[in-house]
Every structure is written in structure tokens, then in C-alpha cells.
């Protein structure tokens, strides 16, 4: 199982908050390059980073599905 960001949802929330992707990266404690990798699906957020994302966006765990999607990785 892999937890990935919902790129379009994140972009909409950031736009509503008038926050750039770089500013968001700084607030969650990652580099802008790493944030770009998260947004493009190259990297996936760790449990700790997922918690920071929710905190910075002022969302509770009930809104998890709003910004994350879970993919099965059955091989």
C-alpha cells in the first residue's frame, strides 16, 4: 500500500490559502525539490510528513482522503 498526494486537491487548497508550493514546502519542512517530487508522484509522504501536511493545511484526520489517495501495490 502506498499513500500519495492528490495533486489537484493540494493545489486548490494552496490557492485558497494564497500559499505557493515553495512556501508550503518550507512550512512542512521539506525542500522545494522534494515537494515537487511529492506533487509529481515520484515520492510518497511518510506518516510523519502526512501528519505535518494535515497540520499545516489545518485539516484533521477525517479529511485524510481529501488530500491523500491510497494505492495498492500488489505485485
C-alpha positions in Angstrom: 0.0 0.0 0.0 1.3 3.4 -1.0 -0.1 6.8 0.2 0.2 9.5 -2.4 -0.8 13.2 -2.6 -3.8 14.3 -4.5 -2.0 16.9 -6.5 -5.0 18.9 -7.8 -6.7 19.0 -4.3 -3.4 20.3 -2.8 -3.1 22.9 -5.5 -6.7 24.1 -4.9 -6.2 24.3 -1.1 -2.9 26.2 -1.5 -4.6 28.6 -4.0 -7.4 29.3 -1.4 -4.8 29.9 1.2 -2.8 32.1 -1.2 0.3 30.0 -0.5 2.9 29.0 -3.1 4.1 25.4 -3.3 7.6 26.6 -2.2 6.1 28.4 0.9 4.1 25.2 1.6 7.3 23.1 1.3 9.1 25.4 3.8 6.1 25.2 6.3 6.1 21.4 6.2 9.9 21.2 6.5 10.9 19.8 3.1 12.9 21.3 0.2 11.1 22.7 -2.8 12.6 19.9 -4.9 11.3 17.2 -2.6 7.9 19.0 -2.6 7.9 18.8 -6.4 8.7 15.1 -6.3 5.8 14.6 -3.9 3.4 16.5 -6.2 4.5 14.6 -9.2 4.2 11.2 -7.5 7.9 10.4 -7.7 8.0 10.3 -3.8 5.3 9.5 -1.3 4.9 11.2 2.1 5.9 9.3 5.2 3.5 9.0 8.1 5.2 11.9 9.9 5.1 14.1 6.8 1.4 13.3 6.2 0.7 14.5 9.7 2.6 17.7 9.1 0.7 18.3 5.8 -2.6 17.9 7.6 -1.5 20.2 10.4 -0.2 23.0 8.1 -3.4 22.8 5.9 -5.5 22.8 9.2 -7.2 19.6 8.3 -8.0 16.8 10.7 -7.6 13.1 10.1 -11.2 12.9 9.0 -10.1 14.8 5.9 -7.3 12.4 5.1 -9.0 11.2 1.9 -9.3 14.8 0.7 -5.6 15.3 0.1 -4.2 11.7 0.0 -5.0 8.6 -2.0 -4.1 5.1 -1.2 -2.9 2.8 -3.9 -2.5 -1.0 -3.7 0.9 -2.2 -4.7 0.1 -5.9 -5.2 2.8 -7.5 -7.2 
